[in-house]
Amino acid sequence: MGLKTTTGLGLPALAAAAVLLCGAAPALAQEEAAGGWKDTAEFSYVMTTGNSETSTLGFKNILSRAWERSGFTLKAGGIRAESTTTSRSAVNGAVSETETTSKTAENYYLNGKYDRKITERFFWYAGLGWDRNRFAGIENRYIAEAGVGNIWINEDRIKFRTEYAATFTDQEDVFPVAGADDNWLGARFAWDYLHKFGANTVYQNLLVLDANLDDTDDWRGDMINSVAVAMSERLALKVSLQWLYDNEPSFVSVDNFDAPGGNLIGTVPFQLDELDTVFTASLVVNF
């Protein structure tokens, strides 16, 4: 997070990307659909009760449509985890319990993308995205992107494509730090690799690298490895491991006392860890 370089381009940049997406509508009207709408939903839920009480809910959804030379994708997802701790005390042998429930993880995202082929191996695209990860210090982050990409392999069993884009990011931190960037121009590199093994197993690797062009030390990476095994035409089991890396992570507020067990005199900023990992096991439903 470098010195603040507010440009005032937040709304115009997001609006420009929206215009690119909406401007694709006339082109779509002239194309024949290559297939109908497709939707893939993932659900995961873990709960423990008794001496330990925890619950974790996760979901992902991908809505897509392909035309002869273009496509549209809308992705949404989130993870929410809560844990309940029980404190006990006794007075004259009578035990009383107090339960406290708190969130331990919270992460949501929503993004849309439209792409159109220029040739069979080259395309342009535009997209808008939003995410929230309070435990990583992000209250709201909006990203507008526009760029081009290459389709290197497009076979039934193997697919691989890369993307290169200019981005504009508008970020609101949970704990704003004076002098830190809240919006900036950036660059993005991404790839999508998919490999089918046999009739029922699919491996996928997704990578997104984002760089802040105002501060080259401020860059982020997001990689997801996943394996899905089909149980039927519409149901599959999927495991995935995600690495979220931020070279200059956000800050949180930490209570500051004048002495151990003393009086609260304010707060101090504390920079979070660079790397988060998310492991998910889920049920996939194809519509």
Residue pairs with C-beta under 8 A, 6 or more apart in sequence:
1 177
1 180
1 181
1 215
1 218
1 248
1 250
2 180
2 181
2 212
2 214
2 215
2 217
2 218
2 248
3 179
3 180
3 181
3 215
4 179
4 180
4 181
4 182
5 181
5 184
5 214
6 181
6 182
6 183
7 183
7 184
7 185
9 168
9 183
9 185
10 142
10 168
10 170
10 183
13 144
13 168
13 170
14 128
14 142
14 144
14 168
14 170
16 144
17 126
17 127
17 128
17 144
17 145
17 146
17 168
18 128
20 114
20 126
20 146
21 112
21 114
21 126
21 127
21 128
24 70
24 72
24 114
24 116
27 70
27 116
28 67
28 70
31 67
31 68
31 69
31 70
32 67
32 68
33 65
33 66
33 67
33 68
34 66
34 67
34 68
35 65
35 66
36 65
37 63
37 64
37 65
38 63
38 64
38 65
38 286
38 287
39 61
39 62
39 63
39 64
39 286
39 287
40 61
40 62
40 284
40 285
40 286
40 287
41 59
41 60
41 61
41 284
41 285
41 287
42 58
42 59
42 60
42 61
42 77
42 238
42 280
42 282
42 283
42 284
42 285
43 58
43 59
43 282
43 283
43 285
44 56
44 57
44 58
44 59
44 280
44 281
44 282
44 283
45 55
45 56
45 57
45 58
46 54
46 55
46 56
47 54
47 55
47 56
48 54
48 55
53 83
53 84
53 86
53 99
53 101
54 81
54 82
54 83
54 84
55 81
55 82
55 83
56 79
56 80
56 81
56 82
56 105
57 79
57 80
57 81
58 77
58 78
58 79
58 80
58 280
58 282
59 77
59 78
60 75
60 76
60 77
60 282
61 75
61 76
61 77
62 73
62 74
62 75
63 73
63 74
63 75
64 71
64 72
64 73
64 74
65 71
65 72
69 116
69 117
70 114
70 115
70 116
70 117
71 114
71 115
72 112
72 113
72 114
73 112
73 113
74 110
74 111
74 112
75 109
75 110
75 111
75 112
76 109
76 110
77 108
77 109
78 106
78 107
78 108
78 109
79 105
79 106
79 107
79 278
79 280
80 103
80 105
80 106
80 107
81 103
81 104
81 105
81 106
82 101
82 102
82 103
82 104
83 101
83 102
83 104
84 99
84 100
84 101
85 99
85 100
85 102
86 97
86 98
86 99
86 100
87 97
87 98
87 100
88 95
88 96
88 97
88 98
89 95
89 96
89 98
90 96
104 135
105 135
106 132
106 133
106 134
106 135
107 131
107 132
107 133
107 135
107 136
107 278
108 131
108 132
108 133
109 129
109 130
109 131
109 132
110 129
110 130
110 131
111 127
111 128
111 129
111 130
111 131
111 143
112 127
112 128
112 129
113 125
113 126
113 127
114 125
114 126
114 127
115 123
115 124
115 125
115 149
116 123
116 124
116 125
117 123
118 124
118 148
120 151
121 150
121 151
121 152
122 148
122 149
122 150
122 151
123 148
123 149
123 151
124 146
124 147
124 148
124 149
125 146
125 147
125 148
125 149
125 163
125 165
126 145
126 146
127 144
127 145
127 146
128 142
128 143
128 144
128 145
129 142
129 143
129 144
129 145
130 140
130 141
130 142
130 143
131 138
131 141
132 138
132 139
132 140
132 141
133 244
134 174
136 244
136 246
136 249
136 250
136 272
136 276
137 173
137 174
137 175
137 249
137 250
137 251
137 252
137 272
138 171
138 172
138 173
138 174
138 250
139 172
139 173
139 174
140 171
140 172
141 169
141 170
141 171
141 172
142 169
142 170
142 171
143 167
143 168
143 169
143 170
143 210
144 167
144 168
145 165
145 166
145 167
145 168
145 188
146 165
146 166
147 163
147 164
147 165
147 166
147 188
148 163
148 164
148 165
149 161
149 162
149 163
149 164
150 161
150 162
151 160
151 161
152 160
152 161
152 162
153 159
153 160
154 161
156 196
157 195
157 196
158 194
158 195
158 196
159 192
159 193
159 194
160 191
160 192
160 193
160 194
161 191
161 192
162 189
162 190
162 191
163 188
163 189
163 190
163 191
163 192
164 187
164 188
164 189
165 187
165 188
165 190
166 185
166 186
166 187
166 188
167 185
167 186
167 187
167 188
167 210
168 183
168 184
168 185
168 186
169 183
169 184
169 186
169 210
169 212
170 182
170 183
171 181
171 182
171 183
172 182
173 180
173 182
173 250
173 251
174 250
174 252
175 250
175 251
175 252
175 253
175 269
176 182
177 251
177 269
181 212
181 214
181 215
181 218
184 212
184 213
184 214
184 215
184 218
185 213
185 214
186 210
186 211
186 212
186 213
187 210
187 211
187 213
188 208
188 209
188 210
188 211
189 208
189 209
190 206
190 207
190 208
190 209
191 205
191 206
191 207
192 204
192 205
192 206
193 204
193 205
193 206
194 202
194 203
194 204
195 202
195 203
195 204
196 202
196 203
197 203
199 230
200 229
200 230
201 227
201 228
201 229
201 230
202 227
202 228
202 230
203 225
203 226
203 227
204 224
204 225
204 226
204 228
205 223
205 224
205 225
205 226
206 222
206 223
206 224
207 221
207 222
207 223
208 221
208 222
208 223
209 219
209 220
209 221
209 222
210 219
210 220
210 221
211 218
211 219
212 218
212 219
215 248
217 247
217 248
218 247
218 248
219 247
219 248
220 244
220 245
220 246
220 247
221 243
221 244
221 245
222 242
222 243
222 244
222 245
223 242
223 243
224 240
224 241
224 242
224 243
225 240
225 241
225 242
226 238
226 239
226 240
226 241
227 238
227 239
227 240
228 236
228 237
228 238
228 284
229 236
229 237
229 238
230 236
231 237
233 286
234 285
234 286
234 287
235 283
235 284
235 285
235 286
236 283
236 284
236 286
237 281
237 282
237 283
237 284
238 280
238 281
238 282
238 283
238 284
239 279
239 280
239 281
239 282
240 278
240 279
240 280
240 282
241 277
241 278
241 279
241 280
242 277
242 278
242 279
242 280
243 275
243 276
243 277
244 275
244 276
244 277
244 278
245 274
245 275
245 276
246 274
247 274
249 271
249 272
249 273
249 274
250 271
250 272
251 269
251 270
251 271
251 272
252 269
252 270
252 272
253 267
253 268
253 269
253 270
254 267
254 268
254 269
254 270
255 264
255 267
256 264
256 265
256 266
256 267
256 268
257 263
257 264
257 265
258 265
